[in-house]
Amino acid sequence: MTDEHKESWVKITGIILATLIGAFLAFYVVADLTFTRMTSPAYHMKKMEKLMKKEQKRFERMEKNLGANPFEPRLAPMLVNLVKEPEEYKIIVDLEPLDNNEKNVNVKLEDNIVTVSGEIEKKEHHREDIMSFSQSYYLDEKIEADKMTKERKGNRYIITIPFEE
């Protein structure tokens, strides 16, 4: 073998040896950092806190979906409000829970008793929610039933019933 070939083999061997030493040192540093991190109590505490926050959010979502007691009915917001003005009664119905559709509202007027009722069914995935309501009011004054009007303003359905003083 010539000196030139020996020199190139020495270079190749040196490069291979340097690469192996570099790879070993890199592996050692990564393994040492991982081992130090895995044995650190602070690492485990942070990991546990993250897991606890995740579980807490999951429980909050479950509680929101089920309510405090799944067998206790949830209270619906006030859907119907009666307002007495100087010459008329106004019954204001919130249409948001009723899919913003005034056709889901029924108004019946008999013997100075006005009854506002409605029902809506919502189907989602494997669940069906049925919401129904009925609210009756006795009106003291002599009402003019033939002049009763119904109109929609935004998310409100307004029933106006004039009366004589």
ZIWOCOR-V241856 format. One record per backbone hydrogen bond with DSSP energy under -0.5 kcal/mol. NH is the residue of the N-H (numbers start at 1). CO is the residue of the C=O. E is the energy in kcal/mol with one decimal. If there is no record, write none. Layout:
NH | CO | E
NH | CO | E
This chain:
6 | 2 | -2.2
7 | 3 | -2.2
8 | 4 | -1.9
9 | 5 | -2.1
10 | 6 | -2.1
11 | 7 | -2.1
12 | 8 | -2.6
13 | 9 | -2.7
14 | 10 | -2.5
15 | 11 | -2.6
16 | 12 | -2.7
17 | 13 | -2.7
18 | 14 | -2.7
19 | 15 | -2.5
20 | 16 | -2.5
21 | 17 | -2.5
22 | 18 | -2.6
23 | 19 | -2.7
24 | 20 | -2.6
25 | 21 | -2.7
26 | 22 | -2.5
27 | 23 | -2.6
28 | 24 | -2.7
29 | 25 | -2.7
30 | 26 | -2.5
31 | 27 | -2.8
32 | 28 | -2.8
33 | 29 | -2.6
34 | 30 | -2.5
35 | 31 | -2.8
36 | 32 | -2.7
37 | 33 | -2.5
38 | 34 | -2.8
39 | 35 | -1.7
40 | 36 | -0.5
40 | 37 | -0.8
44 | 40 | -1.5
45 | 41 | -2.3
46 | 42 | -2.4
47 | 43 | -2.2
48 | 44 | -2.4
49 | 45 | -2.6
50 | 46 | -2.3
51 | 47 | -2.0
52 | 48 | -2.6
53 | 49 | -2.5
54 | 50 | -2.0
55 | 51 | -2.2
56 | 52 | -2.5
57 | 53 | -2.2
58 | 54 | -1.8
59 | 55 | -2.5
60 | 56 | -2.4
61 | 57 | -2.2
62 | 58 | -2.2
63 | 59 | -2.8
64 | 60 | -2.3
65 | 61 | -2.3
66 | 62 | -2.6
67 | 63 | -3.2
72 | 69 | -1.6
81 | 92 | -2.2
83 | 90 | -3.0
85 | 83 | -0.6
85 | 88 | -3.0
89 | 161 | -2.8
90 | 83 | -3.1
91 | 159 | -2.9
92 | 81 | -3.0
92 | 90 | -0.6
93 | 91 | -0.6
93 | 157 | -2.7
94 | 79 | -2.8
95 | 93 | -0.6
95 | 155 | -3.1
98 | 95 | -1.1
99 | 96 | -1.1
100 | 95 | -2.6
101 | 98 | -1.3
102 | 100 | -0.5
104 | 101 | -1.7
105 | 102 | -1.6
106 | 117 | -3.6
108 | 115 | -2.5
110 | 113 | -2.5
113 | 110 | -1.8
114 | 112 | -0.6
114 | 137 | -2.4
115 | 108 | -3.1
115 | 113 | -0.5
116 | 135 | -3.1
117 | 106 | -2.6
117 | 115 | -0.5
118 | 133 | -2.1
119 | 104 | -0.8
120 | 131 | -2.6
122 | 129 | -3.1
124 | 122 | -0.5
124 | 127 | -2.7
127 | 124 | -2.8
129 | 122 | -3.2
131 | 120 | -2.8
131 | 129 | -0.5
133 | 118 | -2.3
135 | 116 | -2.9
137 | 114 | -2.5
139 | 112 | -3.2
139 | 137 | -0.6
140 | 138 | -0.5
142 | 164 | -0.8
143 | 141 | -1.0
144 | 162 | -2.7
145 | 143 | -0.9
147 | 144 | -1.6
148 | 145 | -1.4
149 | 160 | -2.4
151 | 158 | -2.4
153 | 156 | -2.8
156 | 153 | -1.8
157 | 93 | -2.4
158 | 151 | -3.4
158 | 156 | -0.6
159 | 91 | -2.7
159 | 157 | -0.5
160 | 149 | -2.7
160 | 158 | -0.5
161 | 89 | -2.7
161 | 159 | -0.5
163 | 87 | -1.9
164 | 142 | -2.6
